[in-house]
Amino acid sequence: MKIYEAAKIRAEIIKAMAHPARLMIIEFLAEGDKLFSEIYELFDCDKSTISKHLLVLKNAGIVSSQKKGVDVLYKLETKCIIKFLDCVNNVINTSIKKKKECLHCK
């Protein structure tokens, strides 16, 4: 049962990342800590939507926050998450390459 519980926890963390806006936030925070106002500028939506995305990431333990005057500073807690995203990109590239090779076979 311990193996299943560990897999369940990993799945919850991966689910927390499973949105384009949250992936963009993670990649932006990989560059360094950012204020909410800086993160908000990346998107064309209301502040409450961005706040909800940040809360999902925070609840999953991916980011942390700290009050900074009237703003909030966000930090990527685990920079190794970028390695996971790099791996996802490798899967995409491999899949594209295989599809192109298959097209040449016909």
Biopython code that builds the backbone (N, CA, C, O; Angstrom):
import numpy as np
from Bio.PDB.StructureBuilder import StructureBuilder

atoms = [
    (1, "MET", "N", (0.821, -1.208, 0.000)),
    (1, "MET", "CA", (0.000, 0.000, 0.000)),
    (1, "MET", "C", (0.858, 1.263, 0.000)),
    (1, "MET", "O", (0.429, 2.293, -0.521)),
    (2, "LYS", "N", (2.057, 1.207, 0.572)),
    (2, "LYS", "CA", (2.933, 2.377, 0.599)),
    (2, "LYS", "C", (3.307, 2.819, -0.811)),
    (2, "LYS", "O", (3.389, 4.016, -1.085)),
    (3, "ILE", "N", (3.535, 1.862, -1.704)),
    (3, "ILE", "CA", (3.900, 2.194, -3.084)),
    (3, "ILE", "C", (2.747, 2.932, -3.755)),
    (3, "ILE", "O", (2.964, 3.907, -4.474)),
    (4, "TYR", "N", (1.528, 2.470, -3.520)),
    (4, "TYR", "CA", (0.356, 3.119, -4.108)),
    (4, "TYR", "C", (0.192, 4.536, -3.560)),
    (4, "TYR", "O", (-0.084, 5.465, -4.319)),
    (5, "GLU", "N", (0.358, 4.706, -2.258)),
    (5, "GLU", "CA", (0.220, 6.030, -1.648)),
    (5, "GLU", "C", (1.261, 7.002, -2.205)),
    (5, "GLU", "O", (0.948, 8.162, -2.473)),
    (6, "ALA", "N", (2.494, 6.531, -2.380)),
    (6, "ALA", "CA", (3.545, 7.384, -2.946)),
    (6, "ALA", "C", (3.194, 7.771, -4.377)),
    (6, "ALA", "O", (3.391, 8.918, -4.779)),
    (7, "ALA", "N", (2.676, 6.822, -5.145)),
    (7, "ALA", "CA", (2.274, 7.106, -6.527)),
    (7, "ALA", "C", (1.123, 8.101, -6.556)),
    (7, "ALA", "O", (1.069, 8.972, -7.424)),
    (8, "LYS", "N", (0.221, 7.973, -5.621)),
    (8, "LYS", "CA", (-0.924, 8.886, -5.527)),
    (8, "LYS", "C", (-0.458, 10.319, -5.249)),
    (8, "LYS", "O", (-0.966, 11.269, -5.845)),
    (9, "ILE", "N", (0.494, 10.464, -4.356)),
    (9, "ILE", "CA", (1.037, 11.787, -4.022)),
    (9, "ILE", "C", (1.749, 12.375, -5.237)),
    (9, "ILE", "O", (1.580, 13.556, -5.541)),
    (10, "ARG", "N", (2.545, 11.557, -5.936)),
    (10, "ARG", "CA", (3.225, 12.043, -7.148)),
    (10, "ARG", "C", (2.214, 12.485, -8.194)),
    (10, "ARG", "O", (2.403, 13.504, -8.859)),
    (11, "ALA", "N", (1.142, 11.720, -8.336)),
    (11, "ALA", "CA", (0.099, 12.070, -9.306)),
    (11, "ALA", "C", (-0.536, 13.415, -8.964)),
    (11, "ALA", "O", (-0.828, 14.200, -9.866)),
    (12, "GLU", "N", (-0.752, 13.692, -7.700)),
    (12, "GLU", "CA", (-1.326, 14.977, -7.281)),
    (12, "GLU", "C", (-0.402, 16.145, -7.634)),
    (12, "GLU", "O", (-0.865, 17.206, -8.051)),
    (13, "ILE", "N", (0.895, 15.944, -7.466)),
    (13, "ILE", "CA", (1.851, 16.994, -7.811)),
    (13, "ILE", "C", (1.857, 17.224, -9.317)),
    (13, "ILE", "O", (1.879, 18.366, -9.776)),
    (14, "ILE", "N", (1.836, 16.141, -10.079)),
    (14, "ILE", "CA", (1.814, 16.271, -11.538)),
    (14, "ILE", "C", (0.514, 16.933, -11.986)),
    (14, "ILE", "O", (0.526, 17.748, -12.908)),
    (15, "LYS", "N", (-0.603, 16.595, -11.349)),
    (15, "LYS", "CA", (-1.885, 17.235, -11.677)),
    (15, "LYS", "C", (-1.831, 18.739, -11.421)),
    (15, "LYS", "O", (-2.418, 19.525, -12.163)),
    (16, "ALA", "N", (-1.123, 19.127, -10.369)),
    (16, "ALA", "CA", (-1.012, 20.557, -10.051)),
    (16, "ALA", "C", (-0.296, 21.315, -11.158)),
    (16, "ALA", "O", (-0.537, 22.507, -11.348)),
    (17, "MET", "N", (0.577, 20.642, -11.885)),
    (17, "MET", "CA", (1.309, 21.290, -12.976)),
    (17, "MET", "C", (0.538, 21.226, -14.294)),
    (17, "MET", "O", (0.910, 21.897, -15.256)),
    (18, "ALA", "N", (-0.518, 20.439, -14.349)),
    (18, "ALA", "CA", (-1.191, 20.109, -15.605)),
    (18, "ALA", "C", (-2.118, 21.209, -16.114)),
    (18, "ALA", "O", (-3.310, 20.986, -16.326)),
    (19, "HIS", "N", (-1.559, 22.379, -16.304)),
    (19, "HIS", "CA", (-2.295, 23.493, -16.907)),
    (19, "HIS", "C", (-1.264, 24.401, -17.578)),
    (19, "HIS", "O", (-0.221, 24.680, -16.987)),
    (20, "PRO", "N", (-1.533, 24.864, -18.794)),
    (20, "PRO", "CA", (-0.541, 25.711, -19.482)),
    (20, "PRO", "C", (-0.084, 26.925, -18.671)),
    (20, "PRO", "O", (1.101, 27.257, -18.675)),
    (21, "ALA", "N", (-0.999, 27.579, -17.985)),
    (21, "ALA", "CA", (-0.617, 28.764, -17.197)),
    (21, "ALA", "C", (0.319, 28.380, -16.060)),
    (21, "ALA", "O", (1.276, 29.099, -15.775)),
    (22, "ARG", "N", (0.053, 27.259, -15.411)),
    (22, "ARG", "CA", (0.909, 26.838, -14.299)),
    (22, "ARG", "C", (2.284, 26.418, -14.806)),
    (22, "ARG", "O", (3.289, 26.668, -14.140)),
    (23, "LEU", "N", (2.343, 25.784, -15.977)),
    (23, "LEU", "CA", (3.640, 25.436, -16.553)),
    (23, "LEU", "C", (4.426, 26.703, -16.900)),
    (23, "LEU", "O", (5.638, 26.764, -16.692)),
    (24, "MET", "N", (3.735, 27.706, -17.426)),
    (24, "MET", "CA", (4.394, 28.980, -17.734)),
    (24, "MET", "C", (4.933, 29.634, -16.462)),
    (24, "MET", "O", (6.035, 30.182, -16.461)),
    (25, "ILE", "N", (4.158, 29.575, -15.390)),
    (25, "ILE", "CA", (4.596, 30.156, -14.115)),
    (25, "ILE", "C", (5.839, 29.432, -13.616)),
    (25, "ILE", "O", (6.803, 30.070, -13.196)),
    (26, "ILE", "N", (5.822, 28.107, -13.661)),
    (26, "ILE", "CA", (6.977, 27.319, -13.207)),
    (26, "ILE", "C", (8.223, 27.699, -14.003)),
    (26, "ILE", "O", (9.283, 27.934, -13.424)),
    (27, "GLU", "N", (8.097, 27.758, -15.322)),
    (27, "GLU", "CA", (9.250, 28.098, -16.165)),
    (27, "GLU", "C", (9.733, 29.529, -15.899)),
    (27, "GLU", "O", (10.935, 29.791, -15.926)),
    (28, "PHE", "N", (8.807, 30.444, -15.646)),
    (28, "PHE", "CA", (9.164, 31.833, -15.333)),
    (28, "PHE", "C", (9.907, 31.903, -14.005)),
    (28, "PHE", "O", (10.887, 32.638, -13.878)),
    (29, "LEU", "N", (9.448, 31.144, -13.020)),
    (29, "LEU", "CA", (10.085, 31.146, -11.706)),
    (29, "LEU", "C", (11.438, 30.434, -11.724)),
    (29, "LEU", "O", (12.254, 30.628, -10.824)),
    (30, "ALA", "N", (11.673, 29.619, -12.738)),
    (30, "ALA", "CA", (12.982, 28.959, -12.859)),
    (30, "ALA", "C", (14.080, 29.994, -13.080)),
    (30, "ALA", "O", (15.244, 29.746, -12.764)),
    (31, "GLU", "N", (13.712, 31.150, -13.622)),
    (31, "GLU", "CA", (14.667, 32.241, -13.844)),
    (31, "GLU", "C", (15.038, 32.938, -12.538)),
    (31, "GLU", "O", (16.055, 33.629, -12.469)),
    (32, "GLY", "N", (14.214, 32.759, -11.500)),
    (32, "GLY", "CA", (14.453, 33.396, -10.211)),
    (32, "GLY", "C", (13.141, 33.796, -9.567)),
    (32, "GLY", "O", (12.085, 33.723, -10.196)),
    (33, "ASP", "N", (13.206, 34.214, -8.329)),
    (33, "ASP", "CA", (12.010, 34.634, -7.596)),
    (33, "ASP", "C", (11.354, 35.806, -8.311)),
    (33, "ASP", "O", (12.032, 36.674, -8.860)),
    (34, "LYS", "N", (10.018, 35.817, -8.297)),
    (34, "LYS", "CA", (9.264, 36.859, -8.995)),
    (34, "LYS", "C", (8.126, 37.367, -8.111)),
    (34, "LYS", "O", (7.538, 36.624, -7.324)),
    (35, "LEU", "N", (7.843, 38.640, -8.267)),
    (35, "LEU", "CA", (6.702, 39.247, -7.591)),
    (35, "LEU", "C", (5.416, 38.871, -8.328)),
    (35, "LEU", "O", (5.427, 38.609, -9.530)),
    (36, "PHE", "N", (4.315, 38.849, -7.588)),
    (36, "PHE", "CA", (3.027, 38.559, -8.208)),
    (36, "PHE", "C", (2.783, 39.482, -9.396)),
    (36, "PHE", "O", (2.304, 39.044, -10.442)),
    (37, "SER", "N", (3.111, 40.751, -9.232)),
    (37, "SER", "CA", (2.883, 41.719, -10.310)),
    (37, "SER", "C", (3.658, 41.350, -11.576)),
    (37, "SER", "O", (3.181, 41.604, -12.682)),
    (38, "GLU", "N", (4.840, 40.757, -11.431)),
    (38, "GLU", "CA", (5.618, 40.318, -12.593)),
    (38, "GLU", "C", (4.984, 39.092, -13.249)),
    (38, "GLU", "O", (4.928, 38.991, -14.475)),
    (39, "ILE", "N", (4.514, 38.174, -12.428)),
    (39, "ILE", "CA", (3.866, 36.958, -12.939)),
    (39, "ILE", "C", (2.577, 37.338, -13.661)),
    (39, "ILE", "O", (2.286, 36.825, -14.741)),
    (40, "TYR", "N", (1.820, 38.231, -13.062)),
    (40, "TYR", "CA", (0.538, 38.665, -13.624)),
    (40, "TYR", "C", (0.713, 39.263, -15.025)),
    (40, "TYR", "O", (-0.144, 39.082, -15.891)),
    (41, "GLU", "N", (1.812, 39.965, -15.242)),
    (41, "GLU", "CA", (2.072, 40.610, -16.534)),
    (41, "GLU", "C", (2.211, 39.612, -17.682)),
    (41, "GLU", "O", (2.054, 39.985, -18.845)),
    (42, "LEU", "N", (2.503, 38.350, -17.371)),
    (42, "LEU", "CA", (2.657, 37.322, -18.403)),
    (42, "LEU", "C", (1.331, 36.954, -19.069)),
    (42, "LEU", "O", (1.316, 36.434, -20.184)),
    (43, "PHE", "N", (0.232, 37.223, -18.391)),
    (43, "PHE", "CA", (-1.060, 36.705, -18.807)),
    (43, "PHE", "C", (-2.058, 37.801, -19.165)),
    (43, "PHE", "O", (-1.944, 38.951, -18.742)),
    (44, "ASP", "N", (-3.025, 37.398, -19.952)),
    (44, "ASP", "CA", (-4.120, 38.291, -20.327)),
    (44, "ASP", "C", (-5.395, 37.795, -19.637)),
    (44, "ASP", "O", (-6.353, 37.382, -20.291)),
    (45, "CYS", "N", (-5.383, 37.846, -18.323)),
    (45, "CYS", "CA", (-6.563, 37.443, -17.552)),
    (45, "CYS", "C", (-6.561, 38.182, -16.217)),
    (45, "CYS", "O", (-5.635, 38.934, -15.911)),
    (46, "ASP", "N", (-7.592, 37.962, -15.443)),
    (46, "ASP", "CA", (-7.719, 38.720, -14.192)),
    (46, "ASP", "C", (-6.797, 38.168, -13.099)),
    (46, "ASP", "O", (-6.345, 37.025, -13.162)),
    (47, "LYS", "N", (-6.539, 38.996, -12.118)),
    (47, "LYS", "CA", (-5.623, 38.663, -11.027)),
    (47, "LYS", "C", (-6.091, 37.459, -10.224)),
    (47, "LYS", "O", (-5.270, 36.667, -9.760)),
    (48, "SER", "N", (-7.406, 37.311, -10.054)),
    (48, "SER", "CA", (-7.908, 36.187, -9.264)),
    (48, "SER", "C", (-7.592, 34.845, -9.921)),
    (48, "SER", "O", (-7.345, 33.857, -9.230)),
    (49, "THR", "N", (-7.600, 34.812, -11.245)),
    (49, "THR", "CA", (-7.270, 33.571, -11.959)),
    (49, "THR", "C", (-5.809, 33.198, -11.723)),
    (49, "THR", "O", (-5.499, 32.037, -11.459)),
    (50, "ILE", "N", (-4.922, 34.168, -11.816)),
    (50, "ILE", "CA", (-3.496, 33.921, -11.576)),
    (50, "ILE", "C", (-3.280, 33.517, -10.121)),
    (50, "ILE", "O", (-2.484, 32.621, -9.839)),
    (51, "SER", "N", (-3.970, 34.158, -9.209)),
    (51, "SER", "CA", (-3.870, 33.808, -7.790)),
    (51, "SER", "C", (-4.268, 32.361, -7.553)),
    (51, "SER", "O", (-3.629, 31.656, -6.773)),
    (52, "LYS", "N", (-5.327, 31.917, -8.228)),
    (52, "LYS", "CA", (-5.782, 30.521, -8.076)),
    (52, "LYS", "C", (-4.736, 29.555, -8.602)),
    (52, "LYS", "O", (-4.482, 28.522, -7.983)),
    (53, "HIS", "N", (-4.123, 29.876, -9.739)),
    (53, "HIS", "CA", (-3.073, 29.006, -10.281)),
    (53, "HIS", "C", (-1.889, 28.938, -9.322)),
    (53, "HIS", "O", (-1.333, 27.864, -9.091)),
    (54, "LEU", "N", (-1.508, 30.074, -8.769)),
    (54, "LEU", "CA", (-0.399, 30.096, -7.819)),
    (54, "LEU", "C", (-0.735, 29.315, -6.554)),
    (54, "LEU", "O", (0.136, 28.662, -5.979)),
    (55, "LEU", "N", (-1.980, 29.376, -6.121)),
    (55, "LEU", "CA", (-2.403, 28.634, -4.933)),
    (55, "LEU", "C", (-2.317, 27.126, -5.175)),
    (55, "LEU", "O", (-1.901, 26.380, -4.289)),
    (56, "VAL", "N", (-2.704, 26.681, -6.356)),
    (56, "VAL", "CA", (-2.601, 25.254, -6.691)),
    (56, "VAL", "C", (-1.140, 24.814, -6.614)),
    (56, "VAL", "O", (-0.828, 23.770, -6.041)),
    (57, "LEU", "N", (-0.247, 25.618, -7.195)),
    (57, "LEU", "CA", (1.177, 25.296, -7.154)),
    (57, "LEU", "C", (1.725, 25.338, -5.732)),
    (57, "LEU", "O", (2.566, 24.519, -5.360)),
    (58, "LYS", "N", (1.254, 26.278, -4.954)),
    (58, "LYS", "CA", (1.702, 26.406, -3.561)),
    (58, "LYS", "C", (1.218, 25.224, -2.730)),
    (58, "LYS", "O", (1.982, 24.668, -1.942)),
    (59, "ASN", "N", (-0.039, 24.837, -2.899)),
    (59, "ASN", "CA", (-0.589, 23.707, -2.150)),
    (59, "ASN", "C", (0.112, 22.397, -2.490)),
    (59, "ASN", "O", (0.171, 21.485, -1.665)),
    (60, "ALA", "N", (0.642, 22.308, -3.705)),
    (60, "ALA", "CA", (1.368, 21.111, -4.134)),
    (60, "ALA", "C", (2.823, 21.130, -3.661)),
    (60, "ALA", "O", (3.536, 20.137, -3.809)),
    (61, "GLY", "N", (3.264, 22.257, -3.091)),
    (61, "GLY", "CA", (4.636, 22.370, -2.611)),
    (61, "GLY", "C", (5.633, 22.747, -3.689)),
    (61, "GLY", "O", (6.842, 22.666, -3.474)),
    (62, "ILE", "N", (5.138, 23.157, -4.843)),
    (62, "ILE", "CA", (6.014, 23.505, -5.963)),
    (62, "ILE", "C", (6.556, 24.922, -5.810)),
    (62, "ILE", "O", (7.708, 25.188, -6.152)),
    (63, "VAL", "N", (5.733, 25.825, -5.300)),
    (63, "VAL", "CA", (6.169, 27.202, -5.061)),
    (63, "VAL", "C", (5.885, 27.587, -3.618)),
    (63, "VAL", "O", (5.073, 26.963, -2.935)),
    (64, "SER", "N", (6.564, 28.618, -3.178)),
    (64, "SER", "CA", (6.288, 29.213, -1.868)),
    (64, "SER", "C", (6.116, 30.708, -2.087)),
    (64, "SER", "O", (6.491, 31.244, -3.129)),
    (65, "SER", "N", (5.546, 31.371, -1.093)),
    (65, "SER", "CA", (5.333, 32.811, -1.224)),
    (65, "SER", "C", (5.696, 33.516, 0.070)),
    (65, "SER", "O", (5.704, 32.940, 1.158)),
    (66, "GLN", "N", (5.997, 34.799, -0.110)),
    (66, "GLN", "CA", (6.370, 35.644, 1.029)),
    (66, "GLN", "C", (5.883, 37.054, 0.736)),
    (66, "GLN", "O", (6.099, 37.578, -0.357)),
    (67, "LYS", "N", (5.231, 37.660, 1.706)),
    (67, "LYS", "CA", (4.750, 39.032, 1.543)),
    (67, "LYS", "C", (5.939, 39.964, 1.381)),
    (67, "LYS", "O", (6.915, 39.885, 2.128)),
    (68, "LYS", "N", (5.844, 40.847, 0.394)),
    (68, "LYS", "CA", (6.923, 41.807, 0.110)),
    (68, "LYS", "C", (6.263, 43.165, -0.092)),
    (68, "LYS", "O", (5.928, 43.535, -1.217)),
    (69, "GLY", "N", (6.076, 43.906, 0.997)),
    (69, "GLY", "CA", (5.365, 45.184, 0.925)),
    (69, "GLY", "C", (3.914, 44.942, 0.573)),
    (69, "GLY", "O", (3.222, 44.189, 1.257)),
    (70, "VAL", "N", (3.448, 45.581, -0.496)),
    (70, "VAL", "CA", (2.066, 45.376, -0.929)),
    (70, "VAL", "C", (1.960, 44.230, -1.942)),
    (70, "VAL", "O", (0.861, 43.885, -2.375)),
    (71, "ASP", "N", (3.088, 43.649, -2.313)),
    (71, "ASP", "CA", (3.130, 42.576, -3.300)),
    (71, "ASP", "C", (3.475, 41.255, -2.601)),
    (71, "ASP", "O", (3.698, 41.228, -1.391)),
    (72, "VAL", "N", (3.515, 40.176, -3.363)),
    (72, "VAL", "CA", (3.895, 38.866, -2.846)),
    (72, "VAL", "C", (5.003, 38.320, -3.736)),
    (72, "VAL", "O", (4.901, 38.346, -4.962)),
    (73, "LEU", "N", (6.064, 37.824, -3.101)),
    (73, "LEU", "CA", (7.194, 37.249, -3.818)),
    (73, "LEU", "C", (7.007, 35.735, -3.880)),
    (73, "LEU", "O", (6.784, 35.087, -2.857)),
    (74, "TYR", "N", (7.101, 35.178, -5.092)),
    (74, "TYR", "CA", (6.955, 33.738, -5.291)),
    (74, "TYR", "C", (8.296, 33.125, -5.646)),
    (74, "TYR", "O", (9.104, 33.720, -6.359)),
    (75, "LYS", "N", (8.514, 31.922, -5.133)),
    (75, "LYS", "CA", (9.780, 31.219, -5.320)),
    (75, "LYS", "C", (9.482, 29.781, -5.740)),
    (75, "LYS", "O", (8.584, 29.141, -5.195)),
    (76, "LEU", "N", (10.230, 29.288, -6.699)),
    (76, "LEU", "CA", (10.150, 27.890, -7.095)),
    (76, "LEU", "C", (10.898, 27.088, -6.038)),
    (76, "LEU", "O", (12.102, 27.269, -5.857)),
    (77, "GLU", "N", (10.198, 26.215, -5.349)),
    (77, "GLU", "CA", (10.800, 25.464, -4.240)),
    (77, "GLU", "C", (11.730, 24.357, -4.706)),
    (77, "GLU", "O", (12.718, 24.051, -4.038)),
    (78, "THR", "N", (11.425, 23.764, -5.829)),
    (78, "THR", "CA", (12.213, 22.633, -6.304)),
    (78, "THR", "C", (12.624, 22.874, -7.751)),
    (78, "THR", "O", (11.862, 22.592, -8.675)),
    (79, "LYS", "N", (13.807, 23.387, -7.940)),
    (79, "LYS", "CA", (14.293, 23.709, -9.289)),
    (79, "LYS", "C", (14.418, 22.446, -10.152)),
    (79, "LYS", "O", (14.418, 22.533, -11.380)),
    (80, "CYS", "N", (14.524, 21.288, -9.521)),
    (80, "CYS", "CA", (14.640, 20.053, -10.286)),
    (80, "CYS", "C", (13.374, 19.752, -11.086)),
    (80, "CYS", "O", (13.391, 18.889, -11.963)),
    (81, "ILE", "N", (12.285, 20.447, -10.798)),
    (81, "ILE", "CA", (11.046, 20.263, -11.564)),
    (81, "ILE", "C", (11.280, 20.630, -13.027)),
    (81, "ILE", "O", (10.585, 20.127, -13.909)),
    (82, "ILE", "N", (12.246, 21.497, -13.290)),
    (82, "ILE", "CA", (12.583, 21.890, -14.660)),
    (82, "ILE", "C", (13.159, 20.693, -15.418)),
    (82, "ILE", "O", (12.940, 20.564, -16.623)),
    (83, "LYS", "N", (13.892, 19.821, -14.728)),
    (83, "LYS", "CA", (14.401, 18.597, -15.362)),
    (83, "LYS", "C", (13.240, 17.725, -15.830)),
    (83, "LYS", "O", (13.306, 17.110, -16.894)),
    (84, "PHE", "N", (12.183, 17.676, -15.035)),
    (84, "PHE", "CA", (10.994, 16.925, -15.423)),
    (84, "PHE", "C", (10.393, 17.517, -16.693)),
    (84, "PHE", "O", (10.019, 16.780, -17.605)),
    (85, "LEU", "N", (10.301, 18.842, -16.757)),
    (85, "LEU", "CA", (9.758, 19.505, -17.948)),
    (85, "LEU", "C", (10.668, 19.279, -19.154)),
    (85, "LEU", "O", (10.184, 19.136, -20.277)),
    (86, "ASP", "N", (11.980, 19.245, -18.928)),
    (86, "ASP", "CA", (12.909, 18.927, -20.011)),
    (86, "ASP", "C", (12.652, 17.511, -20.532)),
    (86, "ASP", "O", (12.704, 17.267, -21.737)),
    (87, "CYS", "N", (12.378, 16.595, -19.627)),
    (87, "CYS", "CA", (12.065, 15.221, -20.009)),
    (87, "CYS", "C", (10.776, 15.177, -20.837)),
    (87, "CYS", "O", (10.701, 14.449, -21.827)),
    (88, "VAL", "N", (9.779, 15.942, -20.443)),
    (88, "VAL", "CA", (8.529, 16.021, -21.208)),
    (88, "VAL", "C", (8.822, 16.537, -22.617)),
    (88, "VAL", "O", (8.280, 16.021, -23.594)),
    (89, "ASN", "N", (9.670, 17.546, -22.719)),
    (89, "ASN", "CA", (10.053, 18.082, -24.031)),
    (89, "ASN", "C", (10.754, 17.019, -24.877)),
    (89, "ASN", "O", (10.553, 16.959, -26.090)),
    (90, "ASN", "N", (11.574, 16.181, -24.242)),
    (90, "ASN", "CA", (12.232, 15.091, -24.967)),
    (90, "ASN", "C", (11.217, 14.092, -25.505)),
    (90, "ASN", "O", (11.359, 13.600, -26.624)),
    (91, "VAL", "N", (10.203, 13.797, -24.717)),
    (91, "VAL", "CA", (9.136, 12.898, -25.171)),
    (91, "VAL", "C", (8.445, 13.499, -26.391)),
    (91, "VAL", "O", (8.192, 12.802, -27.374)),
    (92, "ILE", "N", (8.144, 14.783, -26.327)),
    (92, "ILE", "CA", (7.495, 15.480, -27.450)),
    (92, "ILE", "C", (8.376, 15.402, -28.697)),
    (92, "ILE", "O", (7.898, 15.045, -29.774)),
    (93, "ASN", "N", (9.645, 15.732, -28.554)),
    (93, "ASN", "CA", (10.567, 15.729, -29.690)),
    (93, "ASN", "C", (10.731, 14.333, -30.288)),
    (93, "ASN", "O", (10.792, 14.177, -31.507)),
    (94, "THR", "N", (10.803, 13.325, -29.424)),
    (94, "THR", "CA", (10.912, 11.943, -29.897)),
    (94, "THR", "C", (9.659, 11.541, -30.660)),
    (94, "THR", "O", (9.738, 10.892, -31.702)),
    (95, "SER", "N", (8.522, 11.926, -30.142)),
    (95, "SER", "CA", (7.255, 11.600, -30.793)),
    (95, "SER", "C", (7.155, 12.271, -32.162)),
    (95, "SER", "O", (6.727, 11.646, -33.131)),
    (96, "ILE", "N", (7.543, 13.521, -32.239)),
    (96, "ILE", "CA", (7.514, 14.255, -33.511)),
    (96, "ILE", "C", (8.467, 13.609, -34.510)),
    (96, "ILE", "O", (8.132, 13.439, -35.683)),
    (97, "LYS", "N", (9.653, 13.252, -34.037)),
    (97, "LYS", "CA", (10.649, 12.629, -34.907)),
    (97, "LYS", "C", (10.111, 11.312, -35.466)),
    (97, "LYS", "O", (10.261, 11.034, -36.656)),
    (98, "LYS", "N", (9.485, 10.500, -34.609)),
    (98, "LYS", "CA", (8.935, 9.209, -35.057)),
    (98, "LYS", "C", (7.820, 9.416, -36.070)),
    (98, "LYS", "O", (7.719, 8.667, -37.042)),
    (99, "LYS", "N", (6.986, 10.419, -35.854)),
    (99, "LYS", "CA", (5.909, 10.689, -36.792)),
    (99, "LYS", "C", (6.463, 11.115, -38.152)),
    (99, "LYS", "O", (5.946, 10.704, -39.191)),
    (100, "LYS", "N", (7.506, 11.929, -38.147)),
    (100, "LYS", "CA", (8.130, 12.377, -39.393)),
    (100, "LYS", "C", (8.763, 11.190, -40.121)),
    (100, "LYS", "O", (8.648, 11.070, -41.341)),
    (101, "GLU", "N", (9.429, 10.317, -39.367)),
    (101, "GLU", "CA", (10.042, 9.133, -39.974)),
    (101, "GLU", "C", (8.988, 8.223, -40.586)),
    (101, "GLU", "O", (9.200, 7.645, -41.651)),
    (102, "CYS", "N", (7.869, 8.099, -39.920)),
    (102, "CYS", "CA", (6.781, 7.259, -40.402)),
    (102, "CYS", "C", (6.197, 7.828, -41.689)),
    (102, "CYS", "O", (5.811, 7.069, -42.578)),
    (103, "LEU", "N", (6.128, 9.125, -41.799)),
    (103, "LEU", "CA", (5.613, 9.771, -43.013)),
    (103, "LEU", "C", (6.528, 9.499, -44.206)),
    (103, "LEU", "O", (6.062, 9.356, -45.336)),
    (104, "HIS", "N", (7.832, 9.430, -43.944)),
    (104, "HIS", "CA", (8.805, 9.174, -45.013)),
    (104, "HIS", "C", (8.762, 7.713, -45.476)),
    (104, "HIS", "O", (9.186, 7.394, -46.586)),
    (105, "CYS", "N", (8.249, 6.835, -44.617)),
    (105, "CYS", "CA", (8.182, 5.418, -44.954)),
    (105, "CYS", "C", (7.095, 5.116, -45.978)),
    (105, "CYS", "O", (7.192, 4.136, -46.717)),
    (106, "LYS", "N", (6.092, 5.927, -46.024)),
    (106, "LYS", "CA", (4.928, 5.649, -46.884)),
    (106, "LYS", "C", (5.184, 5.964, -48.318)),
    (106, "LYS", "O", (4.302, 5.783, -49.157)),
]
sb = StructureBuilder()
sb.init_structure("model")
sb.init_model(0)
sb.init_chain("A")
sb.init_seg("    ")
for serial, (resi, resn, name, xyz) in enumerate(atoms, 1):
    if name == "N":
        sb.init_residue(resn, " ", resi, " ")
    sb.init_atom(name, np.array(xyz, "f"), 0.0, 1.0, " ", f" {name:<3s}", serial, name[0])
structure = sb.get_structure()
